[in-house]
Amino acid sequence: MDPPGYNCFVDRDRMDAAVQDLGPKELSCTEPQELKQLARQGYWARSYALRGKVYQRLIRDIPCRTVTPDASVYSDIVGKIVGKHSSSSLPLPEFVDNTQVPSYCLNARGEDAVRKILLCIANQFPDVSFCPALPAVVALLLHYSTDEAQCFENACRILACNDPSRKLVDQSFLAFESSCMTFGDLVNKYCQAAHKLMVAVSEDVLQVYADWQRWLFGELPLGHFARVFDVFLVEGYKVLYRVALAILKFFHKVRAGQPLESDSVKQDIRTFVRDIAKTVSPEKLLEKAFAIRLFSRKEIQLLQMANEKALKQKGITVKQKSVSLSKRQFVHLAVHAENFHSEIVSVKEMRDIWSWVPERFALCQPLLLFSSLQHGYSLTRFYFQCEGHEPTLLLIKTTQKEVCGAYLSTDWSERNKFGGKVGFFGTGECFVFRLQPEVQRYEWVVIKHPELTKPVSLEAAATPSLLGRPTSSDPADRLSPFLSARHFNLPSKTESMFMAGGNDCLIVGGGGGQALYIDGDLNRGRTGHCDTFNNQPLCSENFLIAAVEAWGFQDPDTQ
């Protein structure tokens, strides 16, 4: 006997090759942790019938709005919306953004059903304004639904989830764009080799990362996508980031030694994902994904909130989505050769630095705040020029033509809170780097060694704007580096010494040494290992300064 829906919507000849119905027939597990392990292991992946039962159970357990359209609603409205027309002659809802419906071994009836279900969802969810992932979700769910109405109900429950801590799919342009920015941040942290390649070969690196959801919801073959969806229904949105990062790592491994063209890298990744079965099995893909020690779910949520705020401040909203894409500034476009001039770095070097900064600031353009050659060799003048700007970029050129610097997350005016004494402030987004004689970036040590930190209790560090702060001592629940050092309990405070300044000196990084020290006359400096960044000296350990520059981040719309 065929599983429900198998005959109705699926091309049997193609389906037999895609899924062998050889696995167990029942699932008795009820504990979340055990269910997570079974999903990752693919317990129900080889049984078409069991996967259908598990999907129904998992989707039924999603907490939803009080009024969520069900199967009976579909029966009532489908005739009125589609009428006697073939759904293939009707345009897809605007919120799918002209996304092609993946076939996923569906027959003509199945592909027609997907379009009808999408049109009915659009009727019932007028608040969903942008959801390009939905066609793939509906097409997959149709495999495991008894009829169109049940598939409609399941898709509606995914959209109607009302658990604020359990994000499932992006439903607005703002959420989608901030997810793309967050993915770019994660690539920058966890796929540095791939990120370096993308920056080198792509003129619009953020546009490449903006394609990340398409890799999963459209390009992945059915067998791979179904395995990802198995885990996604159990663990949520974070799984999508993991798998997309794994895809980029595999792409880099396969293509790193081959020539890539800037105008084709986006399509090259799509083609790689489409053909991924030739080189990477679903099991290897998930194994790679879960080997990445990713930020916690709550931490990623905070990062997403920060990116959403940055987009709102730039006027990028759902209502303006038609013009937002043209306004978006990409990494290579943010540093324009015709109006950029530095005494320390070239346009290419500045573009490299720009690719390291958080995505929400990569949308901005560099603004020269201070130049020792223009404003004089005075730390007091340096502070005067930089105060009111957050973040800033510090560049130093030595008399030996060495170039190093730091990305500093916090306004230098914060130094005034220490009453004239030198005290450290800033956040874990700070980093130090060198460009000459070789390129090297050093991030906050906690990013690479999360076991060093334990979150502060909710009572000890309550801040109204920071929601959902974890209280567990589990390192996996650590907070995000864009939060201030006060949000962390570290065994030694030296791991949170980011930046400090007084009348006589400027310091970046501390604890057992200083990553950068500059005297009050901007004449001499020194560099060495520090606990905050676990860095090597950024140039000669004691150096004379030839030039100092500080750069801000200017929204192009304010020029």
Residue pairs with C-beta under 8 A, 6 or more apart in sequence:
3 21
3 48
3 49
3 52
3 144
4 52
4 144
4 145
4 146
5 52
5 142
5 143
5 144
5 145
5 146
5 147
6 12
6 15
6 48
6 143
8 109
8 110
8 147
9 106
9 107
9 109
9 110
9 113
9 142
9 143
10 105
10 106
10 107
10 110
10 143
11 105
11 106
11 107
11 110
14 105
15 105
18 105
18 221
18 222
18 223
19 46
19 48
19 222
19 223
19 226
20 46
21 46
21 47
21 48
21 49
22 46
22 47
23 43
23 44
23 45
23 46
23 47
23 50
24 43
24 44
24 47
24 50
25 47
25 49
25 50
26 50
26 53
27 38
27 43
27 44
27 50
27 53
27 54
27 57
29 35
29 38
32 234
35 234
36 231
36 234
36 235
38 44
39 230
39 231
39 233
39 234
39 235
40 231
40 286
40 290
42 227
42 230
42 282
42 283
44 50
44 51
44 53
44 54
44 230
45 51
45 226
45 227
45 230
45 282
48 143
48 144
51 144
51 226
51 230
52 143
52 144
52 145
54 230
55 141
55 144
55 154
55 233
56 144
56 154
58 233
58 234
59 154
59 157
59 158
59 233
60 157
62 157
62 158
62 160
62 161
62 163
62 166
62 168
63 161
63 162
63 163
63 166
64 157
64 160
64 161
64 162
65 160
65 162
68 156
68 157
68 160
69 124
69 152
69 153
69 156
69 160
70 153
70 156
71 147
71 149
71 150
71 152
71 153
72 149
73 124
73 152
74 117
74 120
74 148
74 149
74 152
74 153
75 149
77 120
77 123
77 124
78 116
78 120
78 148
81 116
81 119
81 120
81 123
82 90
82 116
82 119
82 120
86 112
87 112
87 113
87 115
87 116
87 119
88 111
88 112
88 115
90 115
90 119
92 98
92 99
92 101
92 115
92 118
92 119
92 135
93 118
93 119
93 121
93 122
94 122
94 129
95 122
95 128
95 129
95 130
95 131
95 132
95 134
95 171
96 118
96 131
96 132
96 134
96 135
97 130
97 132
99 132
99 135
99 214
99 218
100 135
100 218
101 111
101 114
101 115
101 118
101 135
101 136
101 139
102 135
102 136
102 139
102 217
102 218
103 111
103 139
104 136
104 139
104 140
104 143
104 222
104 225
105 143
105 222
106 113
106 114
106 139
106 142
106 143
110 139
110 142
111 139
113 142
113 148
113 151
114 135
114 138
114 139
114 142
116 148
117 138
117 142
117 148
117 151
117 152
117 155
118 134
118 135
118 138
120 152
121 128
121 134
121 138
121 152
121 155
121 156
121 159
122 128
124 156
125 156
125 159
125 171
127 171
128 159
128 171
128 172
129 171
129 172
129 173
129 318
129 321
130 170
130 171
130 172
130 173
130 175
130 176
130 318
130 321
131 159
131 169
131 170
131 171
131 176
132 176
132 213
132 214
132 217
133 169
133 170
133 213
133 216
133 217
134 155
134 159
134 169
135 217
135 218
136 216
136 217
136 218
136 225
137 155
137 158
137 169
137 217
137 229
138 151
138 155
140 222
140 225
140 226
140 229
141 151
141 154
141 155
142 148
142 151
145 151
145 154
158 168
158 169
159 168
159 169
159 171
161 167
161 168
164 468
165 297
165 298
165 301
165 468
166 236
167 236
167 237
167 301
168 236
168 237
169 237
170 176
170 179
170 213
172 318
173 316
173 317
173 318
173 321
173 324
174 308
174 311
174 312
174 316
174 317
174 318
175 308
176 213
177 210
177 311
177 316
177 324
178 304
178 307
178 308
178 311
179 213
179 304
180 206
180 209
180 210
180 212
180 213
181 206
181 307
181 310
181 311
181 359
181 360
182 241
182 300
182 303
182 304
182 307
182 359
183 209
183 212
183 241
183 244
183 245
184 205
184 206
184 209
184 359
184 362
185 303
185 307
185 358
185 359
186 241
186 245
186 294
186 295
186 300
187 194
187 195
187 198
187 209
187 245
187 248
188 195
188 355
188 356
188 358
188 359
189 295
189 443
189 447
190 245
190 292
190 294
191 245
191 248
191 249
191 252
193 252
193 256
194 248
194 249
194 251
194 252
195 205
195 355
197 252
197 255
197 256
197 260
198 205
198 208
198 209
198 265
199 205
199 331
199 332
199 351
199 352
199 355
201 260
201 261
201 262
201 265
202 208
202 262
202 265
202 266
202 332
203 262
203 263
203 330
203 332
203 333
204 330
204 331
204 332
204 333
205 330
205 331
205 332
205 355
206 328
206 330
206 331
206 359
206 362
207 266
207 330
208 265
208 266
208 269
211 266
211 269
211 270
212 244
213 240
213 244
214 270
215 244
215 247
215 269
215 270
215 273
216 225
216 228
216 240
216 243
216 244
216 247
217 225
219 270
219 273
219 274
220 228
220 273
220 274
220 276
221 274
221 276
221 277
223 277
223 282
224 276
224 277
224 282
224 285
227 282
227 283
227 285
227 286
228 239
228 240
228 243
228 282
228 285
228 286
231 239
231 286
232 239
232 240
236 297
237 297
238 294
238 297
238 300
239 289
241 294
241 300
242 289
242 290
242 292
242 294
243 285
243 286
243 289
245 289
245 292
245 294
246 285
246 286
246 288
246 289
246 292
247 269
247 272
247 273
247 276
247 285
248 269
249 288
250 272
250 276
250 279
250 280
250 285
250 288
251 268
251 269
251 272
251 273
254 272
254 279
255 268
255 272
260 268
276 285
280 288
293 450
294 300
295 303
295 478
295 480
296 470
296 476
296 477
296 478
296 479
298 468
298 469
298 470
298 477
298 479
299 477
299 478
299 479
299 480
300 480
301 468
302 466
302 467
302 468
302 479
302 480
302 482
302 483
303 480
303 482
305 467
306 358
306 360
306 482
307 359
307 360
309 360
310 360
310 361
310 363
311 317
311 360
313 555
314 327
314 363
314 555
314 557
315 324
315 327
315 557
316 324
316 327
316 328
317 324
327 556
327 557
328 363
329 362
329 363
329 364
329 365
329 556
330 362
331 351
331 354
331 355
331 362
332 351
334 351
334 354
334 362
334 363
334 364
334 365
334 366
334 556
335 347
335 350
335 351
335 354
335 365
335 366
336 365
337 347
340 347
340 350
340 366
341 368
342 350
342 368
342 395
342 549
343 371
343 373
343 397
343 547
343 549
344 395
344 396
344 397
344 403
344 547
344 549
345 353
345 395
345 403
345 435
349 403
349 435
350 366
352 435
352 439
353 393
353 405
353 407
353 433
353 435
354 362
354 366
355 362
356 407
356 431
356 433
356 441
357 391
357 393
357 407
357 553
358 429
358 482
361 391
361 553
363 555
364 553
364 554
364 555
364 556
365 553
365 554
365 555
365 556
365 559
366 393
366 551
366 552
366 553
366 554
367 389
367 551
367 552
367 553
367 554
368 549
368 550
368 551
368 552
369 385
369 386
369 389
369 392
369 550
369 551
369 552
370 381
370 382
370 385
370 386
370 548
370 549
370 550
371 547
371 548
371 549
372 522
372 545
372 547
372 548
372 549
373 547
375 381
375 382
375 385
377 521
377 522
377 523
377 545
377 548
378 520
378 521
378 522
379 501
379 503
379 504
379 505
379 506
379 518
379 519
379 520
379 521
379 522
380 503
380 520
382 506
382 522
382 548
382 550
383 412
383 415
383 501
385 550
386 392
386 411
386 412
386 550
386 552
387 411
387 412
387 413
388 411
388 413
389 411
389 552
389 553
390 409
390 410
390 411
391 407
391 408
391 409
391 410
391 429
391 553
392 408
392 412
392 550
392 551
392 552
393 405
393 406
393 407
393 408
393 550
393 551
393 552
393 553
394 405
394 406
394 407
394 408
394 508
394 516
394 548
394 549
394 550
395 403
395 405
395 547
395 548
395 549
395 550
395 551
396 403
396 404
396 405
396 516
396 518
396 525
396 539
396 545
396 547
396 548
397 403
397 545
397 546
397 547
397 548
398 404
398 525
398 539
398 540
398 543
398 544
398 545
398 546
399 543
399 544
399 545
399 546
400 539
400 540
400 543
400 544
401 436
401 546
402 434
402 436
402 437
402 538
402 539
402 540
402 543
403 434
403 435
403 436
403 539
404 432
404 433
404 434
404 435
404 436
404 516
404 527
404 538
404 539
405 432
405 433
405 434
405 435
406 430
406 431
406 432
406 433
406 499
406 508
406 509
406 515
406 516
407 429
407 430
407 431
407 432
407 433
408 426
408 430
408 498
408 499
408 508
409 426
409 427
409 429
409 430
409 482
409 498
409 499
410 425
410 426
410 427
410 430
410 484
410 498
410 499
412 501
414 425
414 426
415 422
415 423
415 425
415 500
415 501
415 502
417 423
417 425
420 502
420 503
421 502
422 500
422 501
422 502
422 505
422 507
423 500
424 485
424 496
424 497
424 498
424 499
424 500
424 507
424 510
425 484
425 485
425 498
425 499
425 500
426 484
426 485
426 498
426 499
427 481
427 482
427 483
427 484
427 485
427 498
428 444
428 446
428 447
428 480
428 481
428 482
428 483
428 485
428 496
428 498
429 444
429 481
429 482
430 444
430 498
430 499
430 508
430 509
430 532
431 441
431 442
431 443
431 444
431 533
432 441
432 442
432 508
432 509
432 515
432 516
432 533
432 535
432 538
433 439
433 440
433 441
433 442
433 538
434 440
434 538
434 539
440 536
442 515
442 533
442 534
442 535
442 536
443 533
444 481
444 495
444 498
444 532
444 533
445 452
445 495
445 531
445 532
445 533
445 534
446 452
446 453
446 478
446 481
446 488
446 490
446 495
447 481
448 534
450 475
450 476
450 478
451 475
452 490
452 491
452 495
453 475
453 478
453 479
453 488
453 489
453 490
453 495
454 473
454 475
454 478
454 488
454 489
454 490
455 469
455 470
455 471
455 472
455 473
455 477
455 478
455 479
455 487
455 488
455 489
456 469
456 486
456 487
456 488
456 489
457 471
458 469
458 471
461 469
461 486
461 487
462 469
463 469
463 487
466 483
466 487
469 479
469 487
470 477
470 478
470 479
478 488
479 487
479 488
485 493
485 496
485 498
488 496
490 496
492 511
492 531
493 511
494 510
494 511
494 512
494 530
494 531
494 532
495 511
495 531
495 532
496 532
497 509
497 510
497 511
497 530
497 531
497 532
498 508
498 509
498 532
499 507
499 508
499 509
500 506
500 507
500 508
500 510
501 507
503 520
504 519
504 520
505 517
505 518
505 519
505 520
506 516
506 517
506 518
507 514
507 516
507 517
507 518
508 514
508 515
508 516
509 515
509 516
509 530
509 532
509 533
509 535
510 530
510 531
510 532
511 530
511 531
511 532
512 529
512 530
512 531
513 528
513 529
513 530
513 531
514 526
514 527
514 528
514 530
515 527
515 528
515 530
515 532
515 533
515 535
515 538
516 525
516 527
516 538
517 525
517 526
517 527
518 524
518 525
518 545
518 548
519 525
522 545
522 548
523 544
523 545
524 542
524 543
524 544
524 545
525 542
525 543
525 544
525 545
526 541
526 542
526 543
527 537
527 538
527 539
527 540
527 541
527 543
528 537
528 541
529 535
529 536
529 537
